[in-house]
Amino acid sequence: MSDTLIQWIDQVIRSFAYWGLAMLMLLENLFPPIPSEAILPLAGFFVNRGDLAGILALLAATLGSLAGRSSFMR
């Protein structure tokens, strides 16, 4: 996996927090080169560090993923 992609994901989560996480999960469903395997561990890192609340990160990731799937299915 590209270090550039991981750095970009890191910056999106740092800049936009829960909205960024939701957006990344939505994009993961629309553009397969963005793997959730890179997004969710970084989100977990931010939760562990105390930058994000666990339940809100889970909610943002779930809602973003569901929104991406529903957009993809249309």
Number of C-alpha atoms within 10 A of each C-alpha: 10 8 8 9 15 16 10 12 21 19 13 17 22 16 12 12 20 22 16 20 30 25 21 26 27 25 20 20 21 16 13 9 11 19 17 18 10 15 20 18 11 17 25 17 12 19 17 12 10 10 14 19 16 15 10 13 21 19 15 21 25 16 17 24 23 16 19 21 17 12 12 12 7 5
